[in-house]
Amino acid sequence: MLAALAALVLAAGNAPVAHEARPVVALIPLHPLGVPPELVHALQVTLRNELSALPEARLAPEKDLAEQLKREPDCDARIACAALAASRAGARELIMGTASQLGDAFMIDLKLLDARSAAELRRATHPVSGSPDALIDTLREAVVQLLAPARFVGAMRIEVPGVAGAMLFVDGKQVGATPLIKPIEGLTPGPHTVRVVAEGKAAESSAFVDVRFGQVTNARIELRPLQAVPIAALPVAQNPARTAWMRPAALGGMGLGAASAVLAVIFHARAYATAGDLNRRESLNQLQPGDRAAYQDVDHDTHLARGFYVTAAILGAAGAGLFIWDLHVQGTSVTGQF
């Protein structure tokens, strides 16, 4: 009897503890880009508190990590060195990243890395506009996104007033029919497309719904009847007279559209090259506060490229349409002569 009891005690002592099974994560100090020191400190404290409260991981002792980071200068700015320091501090994974500010806009960019290989496991990038309090709240989402991605979800409640039996689609996938008994859960935070179709009433509606992490977003969608245009109401094509300006306008529109497309490609290529250089230097932790202007240049060139792309599409389509119409009118006129 005593031998059996001793065996049970020994087995219990050798059994793994759930607390110890959680991976140890080292938190590398945030690298600030234009953020005031007091705000960086507040973000660092908030991030550490959120990691400490997370049931999926354990936080490496700050003192042990600091001692390892001091072994080499600027170790916390280099991924390989920071990963080695985290591994020596007993961590399996590490979190490092940047906090940047441009006017009233903030950006949090955090990376979860493997401490042994320094390979990136997950990344959480969140732009925030407004007060610093909103930036601190964003850290809570980023921590869950990095270390507990299965819990990084939200829900959506869809209401279609006065309609029963309408089919509901979220991102093209059928999720049920109205009325829904409970919210749709397990949705990734961010925008989703909702489509409601009532076949018997020949009505449907679509909407974009932004799902928030840990919240139930309410979506109220009104059905609109499908508009059918009677064939008899369509205008009857006449034999239009050909105008002299149509062909030059068509060729001019297509030429301007081609020129806009060339400018769009130039600005797009310049933005892509600048962004590629910034991403390369970010991976090497070589970014400087002066690089904020480069980020502005990327946004500026990207917006210009998009504008020229749209202009090229509009001018090209208009020019091609006029050209085809001119050919049609010319063909109709020639046919009418016989």
C-alpha positions as CSV (number, residue, x, y, z in Angstrom):
1,M,0.0,0.0,0.0
2,L,2.8,2.4,0.9
3,A,4.7,1.4,-2.2
4,A,1.6,2.2,-4.4
5,L,1.2,5.6,-2.7
6,A,4.8,6.4,-3.2
7,A,4.6,5.5,-6.8
8,L,1.6,7.9,-7.2
9,V,3.4,10.7,-5.5
10,L,6.5,10.1,-7.7
11,A,4.4,10.1,-10.9
12,A,2.6,13.3,-9.9
13,G,6.0,14.9,-9.3
14,N,7.2,13.9,-12.7
15,A,4.0,15.0,-14.6
16,P,4.4,18.2,-16.7
17,V,2.8,21.3,-15.3
18,A,0.5,23.2,-17.6
19,H,2.1,26.5,-16.5
20,E,5.6,25.3,-17.5
21,A,4.3,24.0,-20.9
22,R,3.6,27.5,-22.1
23,P,6.3,29.0,-24.3
24,V,8.6,31.6,-22.8
25,V,8.5,34.9,-24.8
26,A,11.1,37.6,-24.5
27,L,10.0,41.2,-25.1
28,I,12.7,43.3,-26.8
29,P,12.3,47.1,-26.2
30,L,10.3,48.9,-28.9
31,H,12.3,50.9,-31.4
32,P,10.8,54.4,-31.6
33,L,10.5,56.4,-34.8
34,G,9.3,59.9,-34.0
35,V,7.4,58.8,-30.8
36,P,8.0,60.7,-27.6
37,P,10.0,58.8,-24.9
38,E,7.2,58.9,-22.4
39,L,4.8,57.4,-24.8
40,V,7.2,54.7,-25.8
41,H,7.6,53.9,-22.1
42,A,3.8,53.7,-21.7
43,L,3.6,51.4,-24.7
44,Q,6.4,49.2,-23.4
45,V,4.7,48.8,-20.0
46,T,1.3,48.1,-21.6
47,L,2.8,45.5,-23.9
48,R,4.5,43.8,-21.0
49,N,1.3,43.8,-18.9
50,E,-0.7,42.3,-21.7
51,L,1.9,39.6,-22.3
52,S,2.0,38.8,-18.6
53,A,-1.8,38.3,-18.6
54,L,-1.9,36.1,-21.7
55,P,-2.6,32.5,-20.8
56,E,-0.9,31.2,-24.0
57,A,2.7,32.3,-23.0
58,R,5.0,33.2,-20.2
59,L,7.1,36.3,-20.2
60,A,10.9,36.0,-19.8
61,P,12.3,37.8,-16.8
62,E,13.1,41.4,-17.8
63,K,16.4,41.4,-15.8
64,D,17.7,38.3,-17.5
65,L,17.0,39.6,-20.9
66,A,18.5,43.0,-20.2
67,E,21.8,41.3,-19.0
68,Q,22.0,39.3,-22.3
69,L,21.2,42.4,-24.4
70,K,24.1,44.3,-22.8
71,R,26.7,41.8,-24.0
72,E,26.8,43.5,-27.4
73,P,26.2,47.2,-28.4
74,D,22.9,47.9,-30.0
75,C,21.9,44.3,-29.7
76,D,18.2,45.1,-29.4
77,A,18.3,46.8,-32.9
78,R,19.6,43.6,-34.7
79,I,17.4,40.6,-35.2
80,A,20.1,38.0,-35.0
81,C,21.6,39.4,-31.8
82,A,18.3,40.0,-30.1
83,A,17.2,36.4,-30.9
84,L,20.5,35.0,-29.4
85,A,20.0,37.2,-26.3
86,A,16.4,35.9,-25.9
87,S,17.5,32.3,-26.3
88,R,20.2,32.8,-23.6
89,A,17.6,34.3,-21.4
90,G,15.6,31.1,-21.6
91,A,13.0,32.2,-24.2
92,R,11.7,30.1,-27.0
93,E,10.3,33.1,-28.9
94,L,10.7,36.9,-28.9
95,I,8.7,40.0,-29.9
96,M,10.4,43.0,-31.3
97,G,9.2,45.9,-33.4
98,T,8.8,49.6,-33.9
99,A,6.4,52.3,-32.8
100,S,6.3,55.3,-35.3
101,Q,4.4,58.6,-35.3
102,L,3.7,61.0,-38.1
103,G,1.4,63.8,-37.0
104,D,-1.6,62.4,-35.4
105,A,-1.1,59.0,-37.0
106,F,0.6,56.2,-35.2
107,M,1.9,52.8,-36.5
108,I,2.6,49.7,-34.4
109,D,4.6,47.0,-36.2
110,L,5.4,43.9,-34.1
111,K,7.1,40.6,-35.1
112,L,7.0,37.3,-33.4
113,L,10.4,35.5,-34.0
114,D,11.8,32.1,-33.2
115,A,14.6,32.6,-30.7
116,R,16.7,29.8,-32.2
117,S,16.5,30.5,-35.9
118,A,15.5,34.2,-35.8
119,A,12.8,33.3,-38.4
120,E,9.6,35.4,-38.4
121,L,6.6,33.4,-37.2
122,R,3.9,36.1,-37.3
123,R,3.5,39.8,-37.7
124,A,1.0,42.4,-36.5
125,T,0.9,45.8,-38.1
126,H,-1.8,48.3,-36.9
127,P,-2.1,51.9,-38.1
128,V,-3.9,54.1,-35.5
129,S,-5.2,57.6,-35.9
130,G,-6.3,59.6,-32.9
131,S,-5.3,59.7,-29.3
132,P,-2.4,57.7,-27.7
133,D,-5.1,55.8,-25.7
134,A,-6.3,54.2,-29.0
135,L,-2.7,53.2,-29.7
136,I,-2.4,51.5,-26.3
137,D,-5.7,49.6,-26.9
138,T,-4.3,48.4,-30.2
139,L,-1.5,46.7,-28.4
140,R,-4.0,44.3,-26.8
141,E,-5.2,43.2,-30.2
142,A,-1.6,42.8,-31.5
143,V,-0.6,40.6,-28.6
144,V,-3.5,38.2,-29.2
145,Q,-2.9,38.3,-32.9
146,L,0.8,37.2,-32.4
147,L,0.6,34.7,-29.6
148,A,-3.1,33.5,-29.7
149,P,-4.2,33.7,-33.4
150,A,-7.0,31.3,-32.8
151,R,-8.6,33.9,-30.5
152,F,-8.0,36.8,-32.8
153,V,-11.6,36.8,-34.1
154,G,-14.8,38.8,-33.9
155,A,-18.5,38.1,-34.6
156,M,-21.2,39.7,-36.7
157,R,-25.0,39.9,-36.1
158,I,-27.0,40.4,-39.3
159,E,-30.5,41.8,-39.3
160,V,-32.7,42.1,-42.3
161,P,-35.9,43.7,-41.1
162,G,-39.2,42.4,-42.4
163,V,-37.7,39.6,-44.4
164,A,-37.6,35.9,-43.5
165,G,-36.0,33.2,-45.5
166,A,-33.5,35.4,-47.3
167,M,-30.1,33.8,-47.9
168,L,-27.1,35.3,-46.3
169,F,-23.5,35.3,-47.7
170,V,-20.4,36.5,-46.0
171,D,-17.4,36.9,-48.3
172,G,-19.2,34.7,-50.9
173,K,-19.9,31.9,-48.5
174,Q,-23.4,31.0,-47.5
175,V,-23.8,31.3,-43.7
176,G,-27.6,30.8,-43.3
177,A,-30.9,32.4,-43.8
178,T,-32.9,35.2,-42.0
179,P,-33.6,35.4,-39.2
180,L,-30.3,34.3,-37.7
181,I,-30.6,32.7,-34.3
182,K,-27.1,33.7,-33.2
183,P,-24.2,35.9,-34.5
184,I,-21.7,34.6,-37.0
185,E,-18.6,33.9,-35.0
186,G,-14.9,33.2,-35.9
187,L,-14.6,36.0,-38.4
188,T,-11.2,37.6,-38.9
189,P,-11.1,41.3,-37.8
190,G,-11.4,43.6,-40.7
191,P,-13.8,44.4,-43.6
192,H,-16.2,41.6,-44.8
193,T,-18.7,41.6,-47.7
194,V,-22.2,40.7,-46.7
195,R,-24.8,39.8,-49.4
196,V,-28.5,39.2,-48.8
197,V,-30.6,37.5,-51.5
198,A,-34.4,37.0,-51.3
199,E,-35.2,35.0,-54.5
200,G,-38.9,34.9,-54.0
201,K,-39.1,38.7,-53.8
202,A,-36.5,39.3,-56.5
203,A,-34.5,41.5,-54.1
204,E,-31.0,41.6,-52.9
205,S,-28.5,43.9,-51.1
206,S,-24.8,44.0,-50.4
207,A,-22.8,45.9,-47.8
208,F,-19.3,46.1,-46.3
209,V,-19.1,45.4,-42.6
210,D,-16.0,46.0,-40.5
211,V,-15.6,43.3,-37.8
212,R,-13.7,44.3,-34.6
213,F,-11.7,42.0,-32.5
214,G,-13.5,40.5,-29.5
215,Q,-16.7,42.3,-30.4
216,V,-20.1,41.6,-32.0
217,T,-20.7,43.9,-34.9
218,N,-24.3,44.6,-35.7
219,A,-25.2,44.9,-39.4
220,R,-28.7,46.0,-40.4
221,I,-29.3,45.6,-44.1
222,E,-32.3,46.8,-46.0
223,L,-33.3,44.7,-49.1
224,R,-33.8,46.6,-52.4
225,P,-35.9,45.3,-55.2
226,L,-34.0,44.4,-58.4
227,Q,-34.6,47.0,-61.1
228,A,-35.5,45.6,-64.5
229,V,-35.6,47.8,-67.6
230,P,-38.4,46.9,-70.0
231,I,-37.2,46.2,-73.5
232,A,-39.8,48.5,-74.9
233,A,-38.3,51.4,-72.9
234,L,-34.9,51.0,-74.5
235,P,-34.1,53.7,-77.0
236,V,-34.2,52.7,-80.6
237,A,-31.0,53.2,-82.4
238,Q,-31.2,55.7,-85.2
239,N,-28.9,56.2,-88.1
240,P,-26.7,59.0,-86.6
241,A,-24.8,61.4,-88.7
242,R,-21.0,61.1,-88.5
243,T,-19.3,64.2,-87.0
244,A,-15.8,65.4,-88.0
245,W,-14.5,65.7,-84.4
246,M,-15.2,62.2,-83.3
247,R,-12.2,60.4,-84.9
248,P,-9.6,63.0,-83.6
249,A,-11.2,63.1,-80.2
250,A,-11.0,59.3,-80.0
251,L,-7.4,59.1,-81.1
252,G,-6.5,62.0,-78.6
253,G,-8.3,60.2,-75.7
254,M,-6.4,56.9,-76.4
255,G,-3.1,58.8,-76.7
256,L,-3.6,60.7,-73.4
257,G,-4.7,57.4,-71.8
258,A,-1.5,55.7,-72.9
259,A,0.6,58.7,-71.6
260,S,-1.2,58.5,-68.3
261,A,-0.5,54.7,-68.1
262,V,3.2,55.4,-68.7
263,L,3.3,58.0,-65.9
264,A,1.5,55.6,-63.6
265,V,4.1,52.9,-64.2
266,I,6.9,55.3,-63.6
267,F,5.5,56.5,-60.2
268,H,4.5,52.9,-59.3
269,A,8.0,51.6,-60.0
270,R,9.6,54.5,-58.0
271,A,7.3,53.8,-55.0
272,Y,8.0,50.0,-55.2
273,A,11.7,50.6,-55.3
274,T,11.6,53.0,-52.3
275,A,9.4,50.6,-50.3
276,G,11.6,47.7,-51.1
277,D,14.6,49.6,-49.8
278,L,12.8,50.5,-46.6
279,N,11.6,46.9,-46.0
280,R,15.2,45.7,-46.6
281,R,16.6,48.1,-44.1
282,E,13.8,47.5,-41.6
283,S,14.6,43.7,-41.7
284,L,18.2,44.7,-40.8
285,N,16.9,47.2,-38.2
286,Q,18.7,50.0,-40.0
287,L,15.8,52.5,-40.1
288,Q,16.5,56.1,-38.9
289,P,14.1,58.8,-37.8
290,G,14.8,60.6,-41.1
291,D,13.2,57.7,-43.0
292,R,9.8,59.1,-42.2
293,A,10.1,61.3,-45.3
294,A,10.7,58.2,-47.4
295,Y,7.5,56.6,-46.1
296,Q,5.7,59.9,-47.1
297,D,7.3,59.7,-50.6
298,V,6.0,56.1,-51.0
299,D,2.5,57.1,-50.1
300,H,2.7,60.2,-52.4
301,D,4.0,58.2,-55.4
302,T,1.5,55.4,-54.8
303,H,-1.4,57.9,-54.8
304,L,-0.1,59.5,-57.9
305,A,0.3,56.1,-59.6
306,R,-3.3,55.2,-58.7
307,G,-4.6,58.5,-60.0
308,F,-2.8,58.1,-63.3
309,Y,-4.0,54.5,-63.6
310,V,-7.6,55.6,-63.2
311,T,-7.1,58.5,-65.6
312,A,-5.6,56.1,-68.1
313,A,-8.5,53.7,-67.8
314,I,-11.1,56.5,-68.2
315,L,-9.4,58.2,-71.1
316,G,-8.5,54.9,-72.8
317,A,-12.1,53.6,-72.5
318,A,-13.6,56.9,-73.7
319,G,-11.3,57.1,-76.6
320,A,-11.8,53.5,-77.6
321,G,-15.6,53.9,-77.2
322,L,-15.6,57.0,-79.5
323,F,-13.4,55.2,-82.0
324,I,-15.7,52.1,-82.1
325,W,-18.7,54.4,-82.4
326,D,-17.1,56.3,-85.2
327,L,-16.4,53.1,-87.1
328,H,-20.0,52.0,-86.5
329,V,-21.4,55.3,-87.7
330,Q,-19.2,55.2,-90.8
331,G,-20.2,51.6,-91.5
332,T,-23.9,52.5,-91.1
333,S,-23.6,55.4,-93.4
334,V,-21.8,53.4,-96.1
335,T,-24.4,50.6,-95.8
336,G,-27.2,53.1,-96.1
337,Q,-25.8,54.3,-99.5
338,F,-26.5,51.0,-101.2
